[in-house]
């Protein structure tokens, strides 16, 4: 078989194998609601060392910012809308998060275990 054909076959196999391998690397999905300027639930548990997708449903009429210094993330979720926050993989531990616009009430913790 000519060398160019072998190279093309190798590239084709690699192109097919990479997306198939990536399918198994799904993020852990969890949901949190913002209601009355509070996170519900306020405690989230996720597997350590895995990517996490946090679906935030802001049921308040005003915007809120999902923020965490320890997870190095911040995302504004407009009032009456939803947003997605991606974090991780996170080593085992506790990671505080808060609503930047309502810090007195909008508090929570993500526990990676």
C-alpha positions in Angstrom: 0.0 0.0 0.0 1.4 3.4 -0.9 2.6 5.6 2.0 0.1 8.4 1.1 -2.8 6.0 1.5 -1.5 4.8 4.9 -1.2 8.4 6.1 -4.8 9.2 4.9 -6.1 6.1 6.6 -4.3 7.0 9.9 -5.8 10.5 9.8 -9.2 9.2 9.1 -9.0 6.7 12.0 -7.7 9.5 14.3 -10.5 11.9 13.2 -13.2 9.3 14.1 -11.5 8.1 17.3 -11.1 11.5 19.0 -14.8 12.5 18.9 -15.9 9.0 20.1 -13.4 9.2 23.0 -14.6 12.7 23.9 -18.2 11.5 24.2 -17.4 9.7 27.5 -16.0 12.9 29.1 -19.4 14.4 30.0 -19.6 16.9 32.8 -21.6 16.3 36.0 -24.8 18.3 35.6 -26.5 19.9 38.6 -29.2 22.6 38.9 -29.7 25.5 41.3 -32.5 28.0 41.6 -32.3 31.6 42.6 -35.5 32.6 44.4 -36.1 35.4 46.8 -32.4 36.3 46.5 -31.3 32.8 47.8 -29.8 29.7 46.2 -31.9 26.6 46.4 -30.3 24.2 47.3 -27.6 26.2 49.1 -25.4 23.1 49.3 -24.3 21.3 46.1 -22.4 18.0 46.1 -20.4 16.9 43.1 -17.8 14.2 42.4 -14.2 15.5 42.8 -11.9 15.7 39.8 -14.8 15.9 37.4 -16.1 18.8 35.2 -19.3 20.3 36.5 -22.1 22.1 34.6 -24.3 24.2 36.9 -27.6 25.2 35.4 -28.8 28.3 37.2 -32.5 29.2 37.0 -33.0 32.8 38.2 -36.7 33.0 39.2 -36.3 36.5 40.6 -37.3 39.5 38.5 -33.8 41.1 39.0 -30.4 39.9 37.7 -28.0 38.0 39.9 -24.3 37.2 39.5 -23.3 33.7 40.3 -19.8 34.2 41.7 -17.1 32.1 43.3 -13.6 33.3 44.1 -12.4 29.7 44.9 -13.8 28.3 41.7 -12.7 31.4 39.8 -16.0 31.9 38.1 -18.6 34.7 37.7 -21.7 34.8 35.5 -24.6 37.3 35.4 -27.9 35.6 35.1 -30.6 38.1 34.1 -34.0 38.1 36.0 -36.5 35.4 34.9 -33.9 33.6 32.9 -31.4 30.7 33.0 -27.7 30.4 32.6 -25.0 27.8 32.5 -21.8 27.9 34.7 -19.0 25.5 33.9 -16.4 24.6 36.5 -13.7 22.0 37.3 -12.4 19.6 37.5 -12.2 20.4 41.2 -10.1 18.6 43.8 -11.9 17.5 46.9 -12.9 20.4 49.0 -15.5 23.1 49.8 -16.0 25.9 47.4 -18.1 28.9 48.5 -20.3 30.7 45.9 -22.5 33.8 46.3 -24.8 36.1 44.5 -22.8 39.3 44.0 -25.8 41.5 43.9 -27.4 40.1 47.1 -24.4 38.9 49.2 -26.3 39.1 52.5 -28.7 36.3 51.4 -27.5 34.6 48.3 -24.9 32.2 49.6 -24.0 28.6 48.9 -21.3 26.0 48.9 -20.2 23.4 46.4 -18.7 20.3 48.0 -16.5 18.2 45.8 -16.0 14.7 47.2 
